[in-house]
Amino acid sequence: MLNTTRSKAEEKFHKAKHQETQALKEREKAEKAVNEKTARLRALRLAKEAADKEAAEIAAADVKKSPKKKAKPAAAKAQDASD
């Protein structure tokens, strides 16, 4: 009688231990998935920020390179007006 009670208690203990181990593995798996997703999203965000910065630099360079209309000197304006 004592042996059967003890063996049943040990079975319950091992079953509980096994469930605990399984839950821990599932929790670690879920945590790993979250960490991988976070890393992937961070990489995408950094790539987008770098692309946006590069696009802004290119746009700024294009603005600097575009020819601007030069204002005529005052003397030239006066000659045009007298003609």
C-alpha positions as CSV (number, residue, x, y, z in Angstrom):
1,M,0.0,0.0,0.0
2,L,2.8,2.4,0.9
3,N,4.7,1.6,-2.3
4,T,1.6,2.2,-4.5
5,T,0.9,5.5,-2.8
6,R,4.5,6.5,-3.1
7,S,4.7,5.5,-6.8
8,K,1.5,7.5,-7.5
9,A,3.0,10.5,-5.8
10,E,6.2,10.1,-7.8
11,E,4.2,9.8,-11.0
12,K,2.4,13.0,-10.2
13,F,5.7,14.8,-9.4
14,H,7.3,13.6,-12.6
15,K,4.3,14.6,-14.6
16,A,4.2,18.0,-13.0
17,K,8.0,18.4,-13.6
18,H,7.6,17.4,-17.3
19,Q,4.7,19.9,-17.8
20,E,6.8,22.6,-16.2
21,T,9.7,21.8,-18.5
22,Q,7.4,21.9,-21.5
23,A,6.0,25.2,-20.5
24,L,9.5,26.6,-20.0
25,K,10.4,25.4,-23.5
26,E,7.3,27.0,-25.0
27,R,7.9,30.3,-23.2
28,E,11.5,30.3,-24.4
29,K,10.4,29.6,-28.0
30,A,7.8,32.4,-27.9
31,E,10.4,34.8,-26.4
32,K,12.9,33.8,-29.2
33,A,10.2,34.5,-31.8
34,V,9.5,37.9,-30.4
35,N,13.2,38.7,-30.3
36,E,13.7,37.7,-33.9
37,K,10.7,39.7,-35.0
38,T,12.0,42.7,-33.1
39,A,15.4,42.4,-34.7
40,R,13.9,42.1,-38.2
41,L,11.7,45.1,-37.7
42,R,14.7,47.1,-36.3
43,A,16.8,46.2,-39.3
44,L,13.9,47.3,-41.6
45,R,13.5,50.6,-39.8
46,L,17.2,51.3,-39.9
47,A,17.4,50.5,-43.6
48,K,14.4,52.8,-44.2
49,E,16.0,55.6,-42.2
50,A,19.2,55.2,-44.2
51,A,17.3,55.3,-47.5
52,D,15.4,58.4,-46.4
53,K,18.6,60.1,-45.4
54,E,20.2,59.3,-48.7
55,A,17.2,60.5,-50.6
56,A,17.2,63.7,-48.6
57,E,20.9,64.2,-49.3
58,I,20.4,63.6,-53.0
59,A,17.5,66.0,-53.1
60,A,19.6,68.7,-51.3
61,A,22.4,68.1,-53.7
62,D,20.1,68.5,-56.7
63,V,18.8,71.8,-55.3
64,K,22.3,73.1,-55.0
65,K,23.3,72.0,-58.5
66,S,20.2,73.3,-60.3
67,P,21.0,76.5,-62.1
68,K,19.4,79.6,-60.6
69,K,18.5,82.6,-62.6
70,K,21.0,85.3,-62.0
71,A,19.7,88.7,-61.4
72,K,20.8,91.3,-63.9
73,P,23.1,93.9,-62.5
74,A,21.5,97.3,-61.9
75,A,23.4,98.9,-64.8
76,A,22.1,96.3,-67.3
77,K,18.6,96.9,-66.1
78,A,19.0,100.6,-66.6
79,Q,20.2,100.0,-70.2
80,D,17.3,97.7,-71.0
81,A,14.9,100.3,-69.7
82,S,16.4,103.0,-71.8
83,D,16.3,101.0,-75.0
